[in-house]
Amino acid sequence: MSDLAMHPLEEVLRSCAAAAPDPWYPFDHAKAKGVTRDSLDDPLNRLRMGGLIQLTDWVKDHGQGYVLTPEGARLLENRRDLEQLKSGRLPPRRLEETPHDVGPATPWDRGEEVRDVFLQPRVAVVSYVLFAINVLVFVSGMVLAQLNHVPIGQYLSGGADNPNDDRVWEIQRATGAISGLDIARGQWWRLLACCFVHLGWIHLAVNMYTLYAVGPMLENMWGRWRYLLIYLLAGVVGSCAMVYMTPKVRGAGASGALWGIIASMAVWILLNRQYLPGALASSLLRNLGIVFLINVYISTQPGISAAAHFGGGGAGAILGVLVHYQRFGPSSLRWLAGLGIALVPVIAIGAVRAQMDTNPAWSPMHEWVEADGFLDAYGAQVSQPMNAMLTVFQDQARPLAMLPPADPRDPAAVKQVRAALAESRSQLQNAIASVEKSGPFQGQNANVIRLGCLEYLRDGVELAELAEEAVQGGKATRDSKREMLQQERKVLELRKRLAKRWPSFLP
């Protein structure tokens, strides 16, 4: 039977058999037959997906090569299957699929895995899960905003409509946003958590569109777990870069992670270019170049962390190379690549940690941490005896002291109240002695709050003394009551100022 009478499926299969053991090149075949190269795409794709042929390395001036698989060779010897092929139908595939997440044993298998990205894409489960997590975190922030009586429009704008109101930032921070002060406090987990937080709906929409547009293809390029690894580690490195460059930053967003996976796409194309049609590889790289230039421009805009973008992108490129060789390299190189992958976040976090000790920009954060340490150590020692004294004063001493001078006072009640006030005064004096021994501190903030606490405690002692005098009654009652009430207002005002400046003070 002549070639012209053959079904295209049989013709391609027999052409591969005739060229064996060398590859068969459709480009050369089309040129020799006087047909277009594109006319061979359909039978080639069907035979390849049926497991009857597989691709070889791309060769300059010849294009993509193909060889028979063992299953394809067997089919040419099987009369029943061959008759089915001649009618344009492929026999059921009996060859087991090569898993996507297992390193290929040969260059041919590697080429198959690379090209399966475009010919047999899988459902992008990881990308959709990441998309859902980002949206759910944003929605949880909306719920927190409602519970904390923050206007929903203000939360949706990311607080941009009222930048002096920190309530939106506290909601964002509660869901995982990051600041240099948080890192100084040792909250390193925020380096990853902030990659799932967004500062307003526009921020979320732009990043989630990017994830939706490029995530599925990249997930197929790298495989699910490698893709997830690059995404998360690039996000962490981007967060490190942001904090490293601007320690006082308040930030969040998936941009560092997205820059990372996009940069890893360029690496994937370059390292696997020999297995791809030249036109496809060139087109992908051109599109990536345009995306890169657009994102560089975006990174220069106010409110955008260029450090997070470029840090995540650089990490993605490095991780792409390491993951590639961990996937396709020889055994010894795979171990080294795996070690390199583990070191990427370690080096980034280590750089931030080292800078915290040397960069003066971190000094204010260290002062706040020192102040936090003071509150953790002495806050209860200050607040508990003061709260106890105020309870005795408001529930017992003040009602008794406010009786008209002519009204008789129960001696037993007066004795009991005076004893309770004396006990409170003793506890306050003990607290004063303890706080006095705590300083002075290196940072101004800790010293300011220490002095504020001492003033608060001493005013409490004076209030207790005035209350003891006022509950006695007698001629001095009117003056002592006035002084007592003035001192009460002073104590409560100081308490309010302390609590406003240091929210963790006086729960």
C-alpha positions as CSV (number, residue, x, y, z in Angstrom):
1,M,0.0,0.0,0.0
2,S,1.4,3.4,-0.9
3,D,1.9,6.2,1.6
4,L,-0.9,8.2,0.0
5,A,-3.4,5.4,0.7
6,M,-2.5,5.2,4.4
7,H,-4.4,6.8,7.1
8,P,-2.3,9.6,8.6
9,L,-2.1,7.7,11.9
10,E,-0.6,4.6,10.3
11,E,1.6,6.7,8.0
12,V,3.2,8.5,11.0
13,L,3.6,5.3,13.0
14,R,5.3,3.5,10.1
15,S,7.5,6.5,9.3
16,C,8.8,6.4,12.9
17,A,9.4,2.7,12.6
18,A,11.3,3.2,9.3
19,A,13.5,5.8,10.8
20,A,14.4,3.7,13.9
21,P,16.7,3.7,15.7
22,D,17.1,7.4,14.8
23,P,14.2,9.9,15.4
24,W,11.8,10.7,12.7
25,Y,11.4,14.5,12.0
26,P,8.0,15.7,10.8
27,F,9.6,18.9,9.5
28,D,11.8,16.9,7.1
29,H,8.9,14.6,6.2
30,A,6.6,17.5,5.3
31,K,9.3,19.1,3.2
32,A,9.9,15.9,1.3
33,K,6.2,15.2,0.7
34,G,5.3,18.8,-0.2
35,V,2.7,19.1,2.6
36,T,2.5,21.6,5.4
37,R,4.0,20.8,8.8
38,D,0.8,21.7,10.6
39,S,-1.1,18.9,8.8
40,L,0.8,16.4,10.9
41,D,0.0,17.9,14.3
42,D,-3.3,16.1,14.8
43,P,-2.0,12.5,14.1
44,L,1.1,13.3,16.1
45,N,-0.8,14.5,19.1
46,R,-3.2,11.6,19.0
47,L,-0.4,9.0,18.7
48,R,1.6,10.6,21.5
49,M,-1.3,10.9,23.9
50,G,-2.2,7.3,23.1
51,G,1.3,6.3,24.2
52,L,2.4,5.0,20.8
53,I,5.2,7.6,20.1
54,Q,7.2,9.9,22.2
55,L,9.3,13.0,21.6
56,T,13.0,13.3,21.5
57,D,15.2,16.4,21.8
58,W,14.6,19.4,19.6
59,V,17.2,19.5,16.8
60,K,18.1,22.7,15.0
61,D,17.1,22.7,11.3
62,H,15.1,19.5,11.9
63,G,12.7,20.5,14.6
64,Q,11.0,18.1,17.0
65,G,11.8,14.4,16.7
66,Y,9.6,11.4,17.4
67,V,10.3,7.7,18.1
68,L,8.1,4.6,18.6
69,T,7.4,3.6,22.2
70,P,7.4,-0.2,22.9
71,E,3.6,0.0,22.8
72,G,3.7,1.6,19.3
73,A,6.1,-1.1,18.1
74,R,3.8,-3.8,19.4
75,L,0.8,-2.3,17.7
76,L,2.5,-2.6,14.2
77,E,2.8,-6.3,14.9
78,N,-0.8,-6.7,16.1
79,R,-3.1,-7.2,13.1
80,R,-6.3,-6.3,15.0
81,D,-5.0,-3.1,16.5
82,L,-3.4,-2.1,13.2
83,E,-6.8,-2.5,11.4
84,Q,-8.4,-0.3,14.1
85,L,-5.6,2.3,13.5
86,K,-6.2,2.3,9.8
87,S,-9.8,3.2,10.4
88,G,-8.7,6.2,12.4
89,R,-9.3,4.8,15.9
90,L,-6.6,4.3,18.5
91,P,-6.7,1.1,20.5
92,P,-7.1,1.4,24.3
93,R,-3.9,2.6,25.9
94,R,-2.2,-0.1,28.0
95,L,1.0,1.8,28.8
96,E,1.1,3.2,32.3
97,E,1.3,7.0,32.6
98,T,4.5,8.6,33.9
99,P,3.7,10.4,37.1
100,H,4.1,14.1,36.9
101,D,5.9,14.4,40.3
102,V,8.5,11.7,39.7
103,G,11.8,12.5,38.1
104,P,12.1,11.1,34.6
105,A,14.6,8.4,33.9
106,T,15.5,9.5,30.4
107,P,15.7,12.7,28.3
108,W,12.7,11.4,26.3
109,D,10.6,11.1,29.4
110,R,11.7,14.5,30.5
111,G,10.6,15.9,27.2
112,E,7.2,14.1,27.6
113,E,6.7,15.6,31.0
114,V,7.7,19.1,29.8
115,R,5.3,19.1,26.9
116,D,2.5,17.5,28.9
117,V,2.2,21.0,30.5
118,F,0.6,22.2,27.3
119,L,-0.9,19.0,25.9
120,Q,-2.3,17.3,29.1
121,P,-2.8,20.0,31.7
122,R,-4.1,18.9,35.1
123,V,-6.6,20.6,37.3
124,A,-4.7,23.3,39.2
125,V,-5.8,22.2,42.7
126,V,-3.1,24.1,44.6
127,S,-3.8,27.4,42.8
128,Y,-7.4,27.2,43.5
129,V,-6.8,26.4,47.2
130,L,-4.4,29.4,47.5
131,F,-7.0,31.6,45.8
132,A,-9.6,30.4,48.3
133,I,-7.4,31.0,51.3
134,N,-6.6,34.6,50.3
135,V,-10.3,35.4,49.8
136,L,-11.3,33.7,53.1
137,V,-8.7,35.7,55.0
138,F,-10.0,38.9,53.5
139,V,-13.6,37.9,54.4
140,S,-12.6,37.0,57.9
141,G,-11.2,40.6,58.2
142,M,-14.6,41.9,57.1
143,V,-16.2,39.9,59.9
144,L,-13.7,41.2,62.4
145,A,-14.4,44.8,61.2
146,Q,-18.1,44.3,61.7
147,L,-17.6,42.9,65.2
148,N,-15.3,45.8,66.1
149,H,-17.7,48.4,64.7
150,V,-15.2,49.4,61.9
151,P,-17.1,50.8,58.8
152,I,-17.1,48.1,56.2
153,G,-16.3,50.7,53.5
154,Q,-13.2,51.8,55.4
155,Y,-12.0,48.2,55.6
156,L,-12.7,47.5,51.9
157,S,-10.6,50.5,51.0
158,G,-7.7,49.3,53.2
159,G,-8.0,52.3,55.4
160,A,-6.9,54.6,52.6
161,D,-9.9,56.9,53.1
162,N,-8.9,57.6,56.8
163,P,-5.2,56.9,57.2
164,N,-5.2,58.4,60.7
165,D,-7.5,55.7,62.0
166,D,-5.6,52.7,63.1
167,R,-8.6,50.5,63.5
168,V,-8.4,49.0,60.0
169,W,-4.7,48.3,60.5
170,E,-5.4,46.4,63.7
171,I,-7.9,44.3,61.8
172,Q,-5.4,43.6,59.1
173,R,-2.8,42.8,61.7
174,A,-5.1,40.5,63.5
175,T,-5.4,38.5,60.3
176,G,-1.6,38.3,59.8
177,A,-0.3,41.6,58.3
178,I,3.3,42.5,59.2
179,S,5.3,45.4,60.6
180,G,8.8,45.8,61.7
181,L,7.6,46.1,65.3
182,D,6.0,42.7,65.1
183,I,9.3,41.1,63.9
184,A,11.1,42.9,66.7
185,R,8.6,41.3,69.1
186,G,9.6,37.9,67.6
187,Q,6.5,37.2,65.6
188,W,8.4,35.6,62.7
189,W,5.4,33.6,61.6
190,R,4.0,36.8,60.0
191,L,6.6,36.6,57.2
192,L,4.4,33.9,55.7
193,A,1.0,34.8,57.1
194,C,1.1,38.3,55.6
195,C,1.3,36.7,52.1
196,F,-2.4,35.9,52.5
197,V,-3.6,39.3,53.8
198,H,-4.5,42.2,51.5
199,L,-4.9,45.9,52.2
200,G,-8.2,46.6,50.5
201,W,-10.4,44.9,47.9
202,I,-8.4,46.4,44.9
203,H,-5.2,44.9,46.3
204,L,-6.9,41.6,46.6
205,A,-8.6,41.7,43.2
206,V,-5.3,42.5,41.3
207,N,-3.3,39.8,43.0
208,M,-6.0,37.2,42.7
209,Y,-6.5,37.9,39.0
210,T,-2.7,37.4,38.6
211,L,-2.9,34.1,40.5
212,Y,-5.9,32.9,38.5
213,A,-4.2,33.9,35.2
214,V,-0.7,32.4,35.7
215,G,-1.1,30.0,38.6
216,P,-2.7,27.0,36.8
217,M,0.0,26.9,34.0
218,L,2.8,27.3,36.5
219,E,1.4,24.5,38.7
220,N,1.5,22.2,35.7
221,M,5.0,23.3,34.8
222,W,6.5,22.5,38.2
223,G,4.0,20.0,39.6
224,R,1.8,20.7,42.6
225,W,4.2,20.4,45.5
226,R,7.1,22.2,43.8
227,Y,4.8,25.0,42.7
228,L,3.5,25.4,46.3
229,L,7.1,25.3,47.6
230,I,8.2,28.1,45.3
231,Y,5.1,30.2,46.0
232,L,5.5,30.0,49.8
233,L,9.2,30.5,50.0
234,A,9.2,33.4,47.5
235,G,6.5,35.0,49.6
236,V,8.6,34.6,52.8
237,V,11.7,36.0,51.1
238,G,9.6,38.9,49.7
239,S,8.4,39.7,53.2
240,C,12.0,39.6,54.5
241,A,13.1,42.0,51.8
242,M,10.3,44.4,52.6
243,V,11.1,44.4,56.3
244,Y,14.9,44.6,55.6
245,M,14.6,47.6,53.4
246,T,11.9,49.5,55.4
247,P,11.9,48.3,59.1
248,K,9.0,50.6,60.0
249,V,6.8,49.2,57.2
250,R,3.2,48.1,57.6
251,G,2.6,45.6,54.8
252,A,0.8,42.5,53.5
253,G,-0.1,40.9,50.2
254,A,0.7,38.0,47.9
255,S,2.8,40.1,45.5
256,G,6.1,38.7,46.6
257,A,4.9,35.1,46.1
258,L,3.4,36.0,42.7
259,W,6.6,37.6,41.5
260,G,8.3,34.5,42.6
261,I,6.3,32.1,40.6
262,I,6.3,34.4,37.5
263,A,10.1,34.6,37.7
264,S,10.3,30.8,38.1
265,M,8.3,30.5,34.9
266,A,11.0,32.3,33.0
267,V,13.6,29.9,34.5
268,W,11.4,26.9,33.6
269,I,11.2,28.0,29.9
270,L,14.9,28.7,29.6
271,L,16.0,25.5,31.2
272,N,13.5,23.4,29.2
273,R,13.6,25.3,26.0
274,Q,15.2,22.4,24.1
275,Y,12.0,20.4,24.6
276,L,9.7,23.1,23.3
277,P,9.0,24.5,19.9
278,G,11.1,27.5,19.4
279,A,8.2,29.8,18.5
280,L,6.3,28.8,21.7
281,A,9.3,29.4,23.9
282,S,10.0,32.8,22.3
283,S,6.4,33.8,22.6
284,L,6.2,32.9,26.3
285,L,9.4,34.8,27.1
286,R,8.2,37.9,25.2
287,N,4.9,37.8,27.1
288,L,6.8,37.4,30.4
289,G,9.0,40.4,29.5
290,I,6.0,42.6,29.0
291,V,4.5,41.4,32.3
292,F,7.8,42.1,34.0
293,L,8.0,45.7,32.6
294,I,4.4,46.4,33.7
295,N,5.1,45.1,37.2
296,V,8.3,47.1,37.5
297,Y,6.2,50.2,36.7
298,I,3.6,49.2,39.3
299,S,6.4,48.7,41.9
300,T,7.4,52.3,41.6
301,Q,4.0,53.6,42.7
302,P,3.4,55.0,46.2
303,G,2.2,52.5,48.8
304,I,3.8,49.6,46.9
305,S,6.8,47.7,48.3
306,A,9.3,47.3,45.5
307,A,11.5,45.4,47.9
308,A,8.8,42.7,48.4
309,H,8.3,42.4,44.6
310,F,11.9,42.2,43.6
311,G,12.8,40.1,46.6
312,G,10.1,37.6,45.8
313,G,11.0,37.6,42.1
314,G,14.7,37.0,42.8
315,A,13.9,34.2,45.2
316,G,11.6,32.7,42.6
317,A,14.3,32.7,40.0
318,I,16.8,31.1,42.4
319,L,14.3,28.6,43.6
320,G,13.3,27.8,40.0
321,V,16.9,26.8,39.2
322,L,17.3,24.8,42.4
323,V,14.0,23.0,42.0
324,H,14.8,22.2,38.4
325,Y,18.0,20.5,39.2
326,Q,16.5,18.8,42.2
327,R,13.9,17.4,39.8
328,F,16.0,16.5,36.8
329,G,19.6,16.5,37.9
330,P,21.7,13.5,38.8
331,S,21.4,12.1,42.4
332,S,24.4,14.1,43.8
333,L,23.1,17.4,42.4
334,R,19.6,16.7,43.6
335,W,20.9,16.6,47.2
336,L,22.8,19.8,46.8
337,A,19.8,21.5,45.2
338,G,17.6,20.3,48.0
339,L,20.0,21.8,50.5
340,G,20.0,25.1,48.5
341,I,16.2,25.2,48.6
342,A,16.3,24.8,52.4
343,L,18.9,27.6,52.8
344,V,17.0,30.2,50.8
345,P,14.5,31.2,53.6
346,V,17.2,30.6,56.3
347,I,19.5,33.2,54.6
348,A,16.7,35.7,54.1
349,I,15.5,35.5,57.7
350,G,19.1,35.5,58.9
351,A,19.8,38.8,57.0
352,V,16.8,40.4,58.7
353,R,17.9,39.1,62.1
354,A,21.5,40.4,61.6
355,Q,20.2,43.8,60.5
356,M,18.0,44.2,63.6
357,D,21.2,44.4,65.7
358,T,23.1,46.9,63.4
359,N,20.6,49.2,61.7
360,P,19.7,52.3,63.8
361,A,16.2,52.2,62.2
362,W,15.4,49.3,64.4
363,S,16.1,51.2,67.6
364,P,12.6,52.5,68.1
365,M,11.2,49.0,67.7
366,H,13.6,47.7,70.2
367,E,12.5,50.4,72.6
368,W,8.9,49.4,72.2
369,V,9.8,45.7,72.8
370,E,11.6,46.8,76.0
371,A,8.5,48.7,77.0
372,D,6.4,45.6,76.3
373,G,8.8,43.6,78.5
374,F,8.2,46.1,81.3
375,L,4.5,45.8,81.0
376,D,4.7,42.0,80.9
377,A,6.8,42.0,84.0
378,Y,5.1,44.8,86.0
379,G,1.8,45.5,84.5
380,A,-0.1,43.2,86.8
381,Q,1.9,44.4,89.8
382,V,0.6,47.9,89.0
383,S,-2.9,47.3,87.9
384,Q,-4.1,44.7,90.4
385,P,-3.5,46.7,93.6
386,M,-4.8,49.8,92.0
387,N,-7.9,48.1,90.8
388,A,-8.4,46.6,94.3
389,M,-8.0,50.0,95.9
390,L,-10.4,51.7,93.4
391,T,-13.0,49.0,94.1
392,V,-12.8,49.6,97.9
393,F,-12.9,53.3,97.3
394,Q,-15.9,53.4,94.9
395,D,-18.0,50.7,96.6
396,Q,-17.3,51.5,100.3
397,A,-15.3,54.5,101.0
398,R,-16.8,57.1,98.8
399,P,-20.5,56.4,99.8
400,L,-19.5,56.6,103.4
401,A,-17.5,59.8,103.0
402,M,-20.2,61.5,101.0
403,L,-22.7,61.3,103.9
404,P,-23.6,64.7,105.3
405,P,-21.4,65.7,108.3
406,A,-24.4,65.7,110.6
407,D,-25.4,62.1,109.8
408,P,-24.0,59.6,112.2
409,R,-21.5,57.0,110.9
410,D,-21.5,53.4,111.9
411,P,-18.2,53.1,113.8
412,A,-17.8,49.5,112.7
413,A,-18.3,50.4,109.1
414,V,-15.8,53.2,109.4
415,K,-13.3,50.9,111.0
416,Q,-13.8,48.3,108.3
417,V,-13.4,50.7,105.4
418,R,-10.3,52.4,107.0
419,A,-8.7,48.9,107.4
420,A,-9.5,48.0,103.8
421,L,-8.0,51.3,102.6
422,A,-4.9,50.8,104.8
423,E,-4.4,47.4,103.3
424,S,-4.7,48.7,99.8
425,R,-2.3,51.5,100.6
426,S,0.2,49.0,101.9
427,Q,-0.1,46.9,98.6
428,L,0.4,50.1,96.6
429,Q,3.5,51.0,98.5
430,N,4.9,47.5,97.9
431,A,4.2,47.9,94.1
432,I,6.0,51.3,94.2
433,A,9.1,49.7,95.7
434,S,9.1,46.9,93.1
435,V,8.7,49.3,90.1
436,E,11.4,51.6,91.5
437,K,13.9,48.8,91.4
438,S,13.0,47.9,87.8
439,G,14.9,50.8,86.1
440,P,16.1,52.9,84.6
441,F,15.9,51.3,81.1
442,Q,18.0,52.0,78.0
443,G,15.0,53.0,75.9
444,Q,12.9,56.1,76.4
445,N,9.5,54.3,76.0
446,A,10.2,51.9,78.9
447,N,11.3,54.8,81.1
448,V,8.3,56.9,80.3
449,I,5.8,54.2,81.1
450,R,7.8,53.3,84.2
451,L,7.5,56.9,85.5
452,G,3.9,56.9,84.5
453,C,3.2,53.8,86.5
454,L,5.0,55.3,89.5
455,E,3.0,58.4,89.3
456,Y,-0.2,56.4,89.0
457,L,0.7,54.3,92.1
458,R,1.6,57.3,94.2
459,D,-1.6,59.1,93.3
460,G,-3.4,56.0,94.3
461,V,-1.7,56.0,97.7
462,E,-2.7,59.7,98.1
463,L,-6.3,58.9,97.2
464,A,-6.4,56.1,99.8
465,E,-5.1,58.5,102.5
466,L,-7.7,61.2,101.6
467,A,-10.5,58.6,101.7
468,E,-9.4,57.4,105.1
469,E,-9.6,60.9,106.4
470,A,-12.9,61.6,104.7
471,V,-14.8,58.6,106.0
472,Q,-14.0,59.8,109.6
473,G,-16.4,62.7,109.3
474,G,-16.1,65.8,111.5
475,K,-15.3,69.4,110.8
476,A,-12.7,68.6,108.1
477,T,-15.1,66.4,106.2
478,R,-16.1,69.0,103.6
479,D,-12.5,69.9,102.6
480,S,-11.3,66.3,102.6
481,K,-14.2,65.3,100.5
482,R,-13.4,67.9,97.9
483,E,-9.7,66.9,97.8
484,M,-10.7,63.2,97.7
485,L,-12.9,63.8,94.6
486,Q,-10.3,65.9,92.9
487,Q,-7.7,63.1,93.5
488,E,-10.1,60.5,92.2
489,R,-10.5,62.4,88.9
490,K,-6.7,62.8,88.7
491,V,-6.2,59.0,89.1
492,L,-8.9,58.0,86.6
493,E,-7.5,60.5,84.0
494,L,-4.0,59.2,84.4
495,R,-5.3,55.7,84.1
496,K,-7.1,56.6,80.9
497,R,-4.0,58.2,79.4
498,L,-1.8,55.2,80.2
499,A,-4.3,52.7,78.8
500,K,-4.7,54.8,75.6
501,R,-0.9,55.0,75.0
502,W,-0.2,51.3,75.9
503,P,-3.3,49.3,75.1
504,S,-1.9,46.2,77.0
505,F,-1.8,48.3,80.2
506,L,-4.7,47.9,82.6
507,P,-7.0,45.4,81.0
